[in-house]
Amino acid sequence: MNQRILGVIDDTAYKPEIEDLIVHRSLAAMPFASRYRLIDFVLSNMVNSEIESVAIFPKYNYRSLIDHIGSGKQWDLNRKKDGLFFFPSPHLHNEYDEFGSFQQFSDHIDFFLRSNQEFAVITNSYTVCNIDYKELLNCHIENGCDITEVRKDGKSLQMYMMSTKLLVDLIKNKEQYGYRTLADVIIEKQNHLTICDYHFTGYAAVIDSISGYYQHSMEMLNPIVWHEIFLKDRPILTKAKDEPPTKYGKNAVVKNSLIANGCKIDGYVENSIIFRGVHIGKDTVIKNSVIMQKSQIGDHSLLEHVISDKDVKVLHSTQINGTASFPYILRKRTIQGAMMNS
């Protein structure tokens, strides 16, 4: 089976709806669920489906993505034959935004021409789920489809199965057909292709907005959702970090939260997701919030409905309030003063 599927991860999309969190990173590198990046879920689905050749096509701010993925060792993709491939855009962003992912695939068409896998699965880089692409392929073949699109509750998860030959044809003839992306192919009803739906029944979240990121982050605190994503026989793999256990002060209280390693917690944390190396001061209250790596929250502070990016410093006696619908965003490496209400 592993020789039959080529993995293609489309990381060319830019989502202005989530701009505050992707100023310094691509959407694929977005931290999620206390110790993961969004790309971890996509890559893990592929390697758990015995896919041994995976290509990532990034376009924006991909330095942190390269740093996270490295050689692909954590996903057993650092191999002599096949393995992990990284194909950034050769174009300047301001000249390239209008073209779509097929143009970037075309820039690296030799990769597809050299591939010997019969089928290809093409996904976005920001859908959180645990899916078996071998089952998708079986459905695709049994139904005699040209393209099979994965959907959840009637909505596209932006995952597609097709023959590699058809993918190459669409890429080579993109201008003749008038297609910029695979979504254009699906929308066009007059292309004489047999397009089928694969109805995914597990948990799935397409994270392409601030509200979506916040909502789906909070859903990770639900044990039912957690167990649908983190399966023992289909693990979600990520870059290993050597961090000491989290240290809890004598007055620390933690309720219904995800706490990564390397933290120091002296305050009260409830319904929140705390990433690696976060320090939470004495008599500080964190509720319904996402606090990313190495942020420092001072003493006697209150943060509720907040998304704090990496390396944020919140001074002592600071109050920051958002809402569930409009969480307050603290941008990466900023310093926050006292009494910042929204």
Beta strands, then each sheet from edge to edge (+ up, - down):
strand 1: 5-11
strand 2: 31-32
strand 3: 36-37
strand 4: 53-58
strand 5: 83-86
strand 6: 119-124
strand 7: 127-129
strand 8: 147-152
strand 9: 155-163
strand 10: 195-199
strand 11: 204-206
strand 12: 247-248
strand 13: 253-255
strand 14: 258-259
strand 15: 264-265
strand 16: 268-270
strand 17: 273-274
strand 18: 279-280
strand 19: 285-287
strand 20: 290-291
strand 21: 296-297
strand 22: 302-304
strand 23: 306-308
strand 24: 313-314
strand 25: 319-321
strand 26: 328-330
strand 27: 335-336
strand 28: 340-341
sheet 1: 5+ 4+ 1+ 6+ 9- 8+ 10+
sheet 2: 2+ 3-
sheet 3: 7+ 11-
sheet 4: 12+ 15+ 18+ 21+ 24+ 27+
sheet 5: 13+ 16+ 19+ 22+ 25+ 28+
sheet 6: 14+ 17+ 20+ 23+ 26+
end
